[in-house]
Amino acid sequence: MLGFENLLTWILIGAVSGWLAGLIVEGYGFGLLGNIVVGTLGAGIAGAGVWALGIHIETTLGNIIAVTAGAVALLLVAGLVRWPSG
């Protein structure tokens, strides 16, 4: 079962990675709060992806890198699918 501390850590790492992804994928972001949400969702994508590949990440830095990759992928897809604003 996912404990409160683990959930809080997951959300915090997702928030940091969403912010980083917003910096990396400039022009596809959704603002600070939106990127944090996308980063948290990217954490789920990255977690599922590394689990499916059988990769076990033991460090916080490794988790941030993996989750940032998931958030970047999600921002790219969301930016491509987003309706034009005009």
A tleap script that builds the chain and sets N, CA, C and O, in Angstrom:
source leaprc.protein.ff14SB
mol = sequence {
  NMET LEU GLY PHE GLU ASN LEU LEU THR TRP
  ILE LEU ILE GLY ALA VAL SER GLY TRP LEU
  ALA GLY LEU ILE VAL GLU GLY TYR GLY PHE
  GLY LEU LEU GLY ASN ILE VAL VAL GLY THR
  LEU GLY ALA GLY ILE ALA GLY ALA GLY VAL
  TRP ALA LEU GLY ILE HIE ILE GLU THR THR
  LEU GLY ASN ILE ILE ALA VAL THR ALA GLY
  ALA VAL ALA LEU LEU LEU VAL ALA GLY LEU
  VAL ARG TRP PRO SER CGLY
}
set mol.1.N position { 0.840 -1.179 0.000 }
set mol.1.CA position { 0.000 0.000 0.000 }
set mol.1.C position { 0.886 1.245 0.000 }
set mol.1.O position { 1.929 1.272 0.653 }
set mol.2.N position { 0.471 2.254 -0.722 }
set mol.2.CA position { 1.215 3.492 -0.834 }
set mol.2.C position { 0.959 4.350 0.394 }
set mol.2.O position { -0.167 4.782 0.642 }
set mol.3.N position { 2.037 4.597 1.175 }
set mol.3.CA position { 1.897 5.406 2.374 }
set mol.3.C position { 1.848 6.887 2.050 }
set mol.3.O position { 2.165 7.311 0.939 }
set mol.4.N position { 1.442 7.666 3.051 }
set mol.4.CA position { 1.324 9.109 2.869 }
set mol.4.C position { 2.663 9.733 2.512 }
set mol.4.O position { 2.726 10.598 1.639 }
set mol.5.N position { 3.738 9.307 3.174 }
set mol.5.CA position { 5.062 9.857 2.888 }
set mol.5.C position { 5.497 9.534 1.462 }
set mol.5.O position { 6.074 10.384 0.783 }
set mol.6.N position { 5.229 8.323 1.006 }
set mol.6.CA position { 5.570 7.954 -0.363 }
set mol.6.C position { 4.759 8.767 -1.365 }
set mol.6.O position { 5.296 9.204 -2.384 }
set mol.7.N position { 3.499 8.971 -1.094 }
set mol.7.CA position { 2.640 9.756 -1.974 }
set mol.7.C position { 3.114 11.201 -2.025 }
set mol.7.O position { 3.180 11.800 -3.099 }
set mol.8.N position { 3.443 11.760 -0.866 }
set mol.8.CA position { 3.931 13.134 -0.808 }
set mol.8.C position { 5.252 13.276 -1.568 }
set mol.8.O position { 5.453 14.264 -2.274 }
set mol.9.N position { 6.138 12.314 -1.432 }
set mol.9.CA position { 7.412 12.325 -2.155 }
set mol.9.C position { 7.164 12.241 -3.647 }
set mol.9.O position { 7.802 12.956 -4.420 }
set mol.10.N position { 6.251 11.383 -4.066 }
set mol.10.CA position { 5.921 11.208 -5.481 }
set mol.10.C position { 5.393 12.516 -6.064 }
set mol.10.O position { 5.775 12.904 -7.168 }
set mol.11.N position { 4.518 13.191 -5.329 }
set mol.11.CA position { 3.959 14.461 -5.796 }
set mol.11.C position { 5.045 15.533 -5.839 }
set mol.11.O position { 5.091 16.325 -6.781 }
set mol.12.N position { 5.917 15.569 -4.836 }
set mol.12.CA position { 6.989 16.558 -4.810 }
set mol.12.C position { 7.960 16.360 -5.975 }
set mol.12.O position { 8.337 17.326 -6.638 }
set mol.13.N position { 8.359 15.131 -6.222 }
set mol.13.CA position { 9.240 14.844 -7.355 }
set mol.13.C position { 8.521 15.165 -8.661 }
set mol.13.O position { 9.141 15.682 -9.591 }
set mol.14.N position { 7.242 14.873 -8.747 }
set mol.14.CA position { 6.464 15.222 -9.935 }
set mol.14.C position { 6.393 16.717 -10.151 }
set mol.14.O position { 6.452 17.186 -11.287 }
set mol.15.N position { 6.267 17.473 -9.069 }
set mol.15.CA position { 6.215 18.930 -9.186 }
set mol.15.C position { 7.541 19.487 -9.696 }
set mol.15.O position { 7.559 20.345 -10.578 }
set mol.16.N position { 8.640 19.004 -9.148 }
set mol.16.CA position { 9.966 19.448 -9.599 }
set mol.16.C position { 10.175 19.073 -11.060 }
set mol.16.O position { 10.665 19.879 -11.851 }
set mol.17.N position { 9.806 17.860 -11.411 }
set mol.17.CA position { 10.007 17.417 -12.788 }
set mol.17.C position { 9.108 18.171 -13.759 }
set mol.17.O position { 9.508 18.433 -14.893 }
set mol.18.N position { 7.907 18.521 -13.333 }
set mol.18.CA position { 7.018 19.309 -14.190 }
set mol.18.C position { 7.590 20.683 -14.456 }
set mol.18.O position { 7.512 21.193 -15.574 }
set mol.19.N position { 8.166 21.281 -13.429 }
set mol.19.CA position { 8.808 22.581 -13.593 }
set mol.19.C position { 9.996 22.464 -14.549 }
set mol.19.O position { 10.162 23.298 -15.439 }
set mol.20.N position { 10.827 21.420 -14.365 }
set mol.20.CA position { 11.968 21.197 -15.257 }
set mol.20.C position { 11.505 20.936 -16.688 }
set mol.20.O position { 12.089 21.454 -17.640 }
set mol.21.N position { 10.467 20.140 -16.833 }
set mol.21.CA position { 9.949 19.830 -18.171 }
set mol.21.C position { 9.446 21.091 -18.858 }
set mol.21.O position { 9.618 21.249 -20.067 }
set mol.22.N position { 8.825 21.991 -18.100 }
set mol.22.CA position { 8.367 23.253 -18.658 }
set mol.22.C position { 9.522 24.097 -19.176 }
set mol.22.O position { 9.380 24.813 -20.167 }
set mol.23.N position { 10.669 24.010 -18.501 }
set mol.23.CA position { 11.863 24.719 -18.965 }
set mol.23.C position { 12.446 24.062 -20.215 }
set mol.23.O position { 12.908 24.745 -21.129 }
set mol.24.N position { 12.418 22.730 -20.245 }
set mol.24.CA position { 12.997 21.982 -21.367 }
set mol.24.C position { 12.147 22.133 -22.622 }
set mol.24.O position { 12.677 22.358 -23.710 }
set mol.25.N position { 10.844 22.012 -22.475 }
set mol.25.CA position { 9.922 22.041 -23.608 }
set mol.25.C position { 9.265 23.417 -23.662 }
set mol.25.O position { 8.057 23.551 -23.466 }
set mol.26.N position { 10.062 24.412 -23.926 }
set mol.26.CA position { 9.562 25.780 -23.948 }
set mol.26.C position { 8.549 25.951 -25.082 }
set mol.26.O position { 8.767 25.492 -26.203 }
set mol.27.N position { 7.461 26.607 -24.773 }
set mol.27.CA position { 6.424 26.836 -25.769 }
set mol.27.C position { 5.315 25.798 -25.728 }
set mol.27.O position { 4.251 26.016 -26.308 }
set mol.28.N position { 5.538 24.678 -25.057 }
set mol.28.CA position { 4.507 23.652 -24.938 }
set mol.28.C position { 3.952 23.590 -23.521 }
set mol.28.O position { 3.121 22.734 -23.216 }
set mol.29.N position { 4.399 24.476 -22.671 }
set mol.29.CA position { 4.004 24.425 -21.275 }
set mol.29.C position { 2.600 24.944 -21.029 }
set mol.29.O position { 1.950 25.492 -21.920 }
set mol.30.N position { 2.152 24.760 -19.805 }
set mol.30.CA position { 0.818 25.171 -19.385 }
set mol.30.C position { 0.891 26.094 -18.183 }
set mol.30.O position { -0.043 26.142 -17.382 }
set mol.31.N position { 1.984 26.824 -18.045 }
set mol.31.CA position { 2.181 27.660 -16.870 }
set mol.31.C position { 2.713 26.826 -15.723 }
set mol.31.O position { 2.744 25.598 -15.802 }
set mol.32.N position { 3.128 27.487 -14.661 }
set mol.32.CA position { 3.765 26.795 -13.545 }
set mol.32.C position { 2.866 25.727 -12.941 }
set mol.32.O position { 3.282 24.578 -12.794 }
set mol.33.N position { 1.647 26.093 -12.592 }
set mol.33.CA position { 0.736 25.132 -11.951 }
set mol.33.C position { 0.376 23.990 -12.900 }
set mol.33.O position { 0.349 22.828 -12.495 }
set mol.34.N position { 0.101 24.319 -14.146 }
set mol.34.CA position { -0.224 23.277 -15.127 }
set mol.34.C position { 0.938 22.335 -15.357 }
set mol.34.O position { 0.738 21.128 -15.491 }
set mol.35.N position { 2.162 22.871 -15.406 }
set mol.35.CA position { 3.335 22.024 -15.585 }
set mol.35.C position { 3.576 21.127 -14.380 }
set mol.35.O position { 4.048 20.000 -14.524 }
set mol.36.N position { 3.253 21.628 -13.189 }
set mol.36.CA position { 3.387 20.791 -11.992 }
set mol.36.C position { 2.405 19.623 -12.062 }
set mol.36.O position { 2.750 18.491 -11.725 }
set mol.37.N position { 1.187 19.906 -12.500 }
set mol.37.CA position { 0.192 18.832 -12.653 }
set mol.37.C position { 0.660 17.831 -13.709 }
set mol.37.O position { 0.575 16.618 -13.512 }
set mol.38.N position { 1.157 18.359 -14.837 }
set mol.38.CA position { 1.654 17.479 -15.897 }
set mol.38.C position { 2.850 16.673 -15.386 }
set mol.38.O position { 2.996 15.498 -15.722 }
set mol.39.N position { 3.701 17.300 -14.577 }
set mol.39.CA position { 4.838 16.582 -14.005 }
set mol.39.C position { 4.408 15.456 -13.088 }
set mol.39.O position { 5.006 14.380 -13.089 }
set mol.40.N position { 3.374 15.704 -12.308 }
set mol.40.CA position { 2.863 14.660 -11.419 }
set mol.40.C position { 2.275 13.513 -12.236 }
set mol.40.O position { 2.467 12.345 -11.899 }
set mol.41.N position { 1.558 13.847 -13.311 }
set mol.41.CA position { 1.056 12.795 -14.204 }
set mol.41.C position { 2.213 12.097 -14.915 }
set mol.41.O position { 2.176 10.886 -15.138 }
set mol.42.N position { 3.242 12.873 -15.269 }
set mol.42.CA position { 4.444 12.293 -15.880 }
set mol.42.C position { 5.134 11.314 -14.949 }
set mol.42.O position { 5.755 10.350 -15.398 }
set mol.43.N position { 5.024 11.563 -13.656 }
set mol.43.CA position { 5.585 10.623 -12.674 }
set mol.43.C position { 4.917 9.262 -12.804 }
set mol.43.O position { 5.573 8.223 -12.725 }
set mol.44.N position { 3.601 9.283 -13.005 }
set mol.44.CA position { 2.889 8.017 -13.206 }
set mol.44.C position { 3.299 7.322 -14.488 }
set mol.44.O position { 3.474 6.104 -14.519 }
set mol.45.N position { 3.452 8.111 -15.555 }
set mol.45.CA position { 3.877 7.540 -16.832 }
set mol.45.C position { 5.276 6.949 -16.718 }
set mol.45.O position { 5.527 5.827 -17.157 }
set mol.46.N position { 6.182 7.719 -16.122 }
set mol.46.CA position { 7.559 7.246 -15.970 }
set mol.46.C position { 7.620 6.019 -15.063 }
set mol.46.O position { 8.358 5.071 -15.330 }
set mol.47.N position { 6.834 6.053 -13.991 }
set mol.47.CA position { 6.812 4.910 -13.083 }
set mol.47.C position { 6.340 3.645 -13.779 }
set mol.47.O position { 6.915 2.573 -13.590 }
set mol.48.N position { 5.303 3.770 -14.574 }
set mol.48.CA position { 4.801 2.618 -15.322 }
set mol.48.C position { 5.806 2.180 -16.378 }
set mol.48.O position { 5.998 0.986 -16.610 }
set mol.49.N position { 6.450 3.160 -17.017 }
set mol.49.CA position { 7.419 2.834 -18.071 }
set mol.49.C position { 8.639 2.103 -17.554 }
set mol.49.O position { 9.055 1.094 -18.123 }
set mol.50.N position { 9.216 2.613 -16.472 }
set mol.50.CA position { 10.413 1.941 -15.951 }
set mol.50.C position { 10.052 0.594 -15.339 }
set mol.50.O position { 10.847 -0.345 -15.384 }
set mol.51.N position { 8.850 0.499 -14.765 }
set mol.51.CA position { 8.414 -0.786 -14.215 }
set mol.51.C position { 8.248 -1.809 -15.340 }
set mol.51.O position { 8.644 -2.967 -15.206 }
set mol.52.N position { 7.655 -1.362 -16.448 }
set mol.52.CA position { 7.439 -2.264 -17.581 }
set mol.52.C position { 8.766 -2.721 -18.192 }
set mol.52.O position { 8.868 -3.836 -18.705 }
set mol.53.N position { 9.771 -1.860 -18.135 }
set mol.53.CA position { 11.090 -2.214 -18.667 }
set mol.53.C position { 11.934 -2.999 -17.667 }
set mol.53.O position { 13.022 -3.467 -18.005 }
set mol.54.N position { 11.445 -3.142 -16.457 }
set mol.54.CA position { 12.177 -3.886 -15.429 }
set mol.54.C position { 13.330 -3.102 -14.826 }
set mol.54.O position { 14.268 -3.691 -14.288 }
set mol.55.N position { 13.270 -1.777 -14.912 }
set mol.55.CA position { 14.324 -0.925 -14.364 }
set mol.55.C position { 13.950 -0.545 -12.939 }
set mol.55.O position { 12.809 -0.179 -12.656 }
set mol.56.N position { 14.928 -0.638 -12.048 }
set mol.56.CA position { 14.708 -0.281 -10.647 }
set mol.56.C position { 15.589 0.917 -10.320 }
set mol.56.O position { 16.814 0.803 -10.293 }
set mol.57.N position { 14.972 2.052 -10.075 }
set mol.57.CA position { 15.699 3.280 -9.775 }
set mol.57.C position { 15.738 3.452 -8.268 }
set mol.57.O position { 14.701 3.457 -7.606 }
set mol.58.N position { 16.934 3.592 -7.736 }
set mol.58.CA position { 17.110 3.642 -6.285 }
set mol.58.C position { 17.375 5.043 -5.740 }
set mol.58.O position { 17.236 5.259 -4.537 }
set mol.59.N position { 17.753 5.998 -6.586 }
set mol.59.CA position { 18.145 7.314 -6.086 }
set mol.59.C position { 17.085 8.369 -6.413 }
set mol.59.O position { 16.299 8.215 -7.348 }
set mol.60.N position { 17.082 9.426 -5.632 }
set mol.60.CA position { 16.163 10.524 -5.882 }
set mol.60.C position { 16.487 11.193 -7.210 }
set mol.60.O position { 15.580 11.534 -7.969 }
set mol.61.N position { 17.775 11.385 -7.500 }
set mol.61.CA position { 18.164 11.997 -8.764 }
set mol.61.C position { 17.716 11.139 -9.949 }
set mol.61.O position { 17.229 11.668 -10.949 }
set mol.62.N position { 17.877 9.834 -9.843 }
set mol.62.CA position { 17.416 8.934 -10.895 }
set mol.62.C position { 15.918 9.022 -11.094 }
set mol.62.O position { 15.431 8.988 -12.224 }
set mol.63.N position { 15.189 9.136 -9.998 }
set mol.63.CA position { 13.733 9.295 -10.090 }
set mol.63.C position { 13.365 10.615 -10.745 }
set mol.63.O position { 12.451 10.664 -11.568 }
set mol.64.N position { 14.066 11.684 -10.391 }
set mol.64.CA position { 13.773 12.984 -10.994 }
set mol.64.C position { 14.038 12.948 -12.493 }
set mol.64.O position { 13.264 13.502 -13.274 }
set mol.65.N position { 15.127 12.301 -12.901 }
set mol.65.CA position { 15.438 12.195 -14.330 }
set mol.65.C position { 14.362 11.404 -15.061 }
set mol.65.O position { 13.896 11.820 -16.122 }
set mol.66.N position { 13.967 10.263 -14.498 }
set mol.66.CA position { 12.948 9.430 -15.143 }
set mol.66.C position { 11.609 10.146 -15.211 }
set mol.66.O position { 10.934 10.114 -16.239 }
set mol.67.N position { 11.228 10.784 -14.128 }
set mol.67.CA position { 9.938 11.463 -14.085 }
set mol.67.C position { 9.943 12.686 -14.996 }
set mol.67.O position { 8.928 12.989 -15.624 }
set mol.68.N position { 11.073 13.393 -15.075 }
set mol.68.CA position { 11.170 14.527 -15.983 }
set mol.68.C position { 11.009 14.068 -17.425 }
set mol.68.O position { 10.362 14.744 -18.225 }
set mol.69.N position { 11.591 12.926 -17.759 }
set mol.69.CA position { 11.421 12.375 -19.113 }
set mol.69.C position { 9.949 12.083 -19.385 }
set mol.69.O position { 9.454 12.369 -20.476 }
set mol.70.N position { 9.247 11.519 -18.410 }
set mol.70.CA position { 7.813 11.272 -18.567 }
set mol.70.C position { 7.028 12.564 -18.712 }
set mol.70.O position { 6.094 12.638 -19.511 }
set mol.71.N position { 7.398 13.584 -17.947 }
set mol.71.CA position { 6.704 14.865 -18.019 }
set mol.71.C position { 6.975 15.565 -19.348 }
set mol.71.O position { 6.074 16.175 -19.924 }
set mol.72.N position { 8.218 15.480 -19.839 }
set mol.72.CA position { 8.545 16.068 -21.142 }
set mol.72.C position { 7.715 15.398 -22.226 }
set mol.72.O position { 7.143 16.072 -23.083 }
set mol.73.N position { 7.650 14.076 -22.189 }
set mol.73.CA position { 6.854 13.346 -23.185 }
set mol.73.C position { 5.390 13.764 -23.103 }
set mol.73.O position { 4.746 13.978 -24.130 }
set mol.74.N position { 4.871 13.881 -21.905 }
set mol.74.CA position { 3.470 14.263 -21.735 }
set mol.74.C position { 3.228 15.700 -22.203 }
set mol.74.O position { 2.202 15.981 -22.823 }
set mol.75.N position { 4.166 16.616 -21.912 }
set mol.75.CA position { 4.020 17.996 -22.380 }
set mol.75.C position { 4.053 18.071 -23.899 }
set mol.75.O position { 3.295 18.832 -24.499 }
set mol.76.N position { 4.924 17.289 -24.524 }
set mol.76.CA position { 4.990 17.289 -25.983 }
set mol.76.C position { 3.690 16.795 -26.589 }
set mol.76.O position { 3.164 17.402 -27.522 }
set mol.77.N position { 3.174 15.704 -26.067 }
set mol.77.CA position { 1.913 15.159 -26.587 }
set mol.77.C position { 0.764 16.121 -26.311 }
set mol.77.O position { -0.054 16.378 -27.194 }
set mol.78.N position { 0.695 16.651 -25.103 }
set mol.78.CA position { -0.387 17.584 -24.760 }
set mol.78.C position { -0.286 18.861 -25.587 }
set mol.78.O position { -1.308 19.416 -25.990 }
set mol.79.N position { 0.931 19.331 -25.843 }
set mol.79.CA position { 1.117 20.528 -26.657 }
set mol.79.C position { 0.706 20.319 -28.096 }
set mol.79.O position { 0.225 21.247 -28.747 }
set mol.80.N position { 0.890 19.108 -28.603 }
set mol.80.CA position { 0.495 18.814 -29.970 }
set mol.80.C position { -1.008 18.647 -30.105 }
set mol.80.O position { -1.581 18.955 -31.150 }
set mol.81.N position { -1.651 18.156 -29.042 }
set mol.81.CA position { -3.074 17.878 -29.087 }
set mol.81.C position { -3.907 19.097 -28.699 }
set mol.81.O position { -5.076 19.201 -29.070 }
set mol.82.N position { -3.302 20.014 -27.956 }
set mol.82.CA position { -4.020 21.183 -27.455 }
set mol.82.C position { -4.638 21.986 -28.613 }
set mol.82.O position { -4.027 22.162 -29.667 }
set mol.83.N position { -5.854 22.460 -28.381 }
set mol.83.CA position { -6.546 23.251 -29.406 }
set mol.83.C position { -5.830 24.565 -29.618 }
set mol.83.O position { -5.302 25.143 -28.668 }
set mol.84.N position { -5.804 25.049 -30.855 }
set mol.84.CA position { -5.198 26.363 -31.098 }
set mol.84.C position { -5.985 27.460 -30.381 }
set mol.84.O position { -7.205 27.369 -30.246 }
set mol.85.N position { -5.284 28.489 -29.926 }
set mol.85.CA position { -5.939 29.531 -29.134 }
set mol.85.C position { -6.326 30.715 -30.003 }
set mol.85.O position { -5.961 31.850 -29.697 }
set mol.86.N position { -7.018 30.483 -31.022 }
set mol.86.CA position { -7.283 31.657 -31.727 }
set mol.86.C position { -8.336 31.768 -32.676 }
set mol.86.O position { -8.523 32.830 -33.269 }
savepdb mol mol.pdb
quit
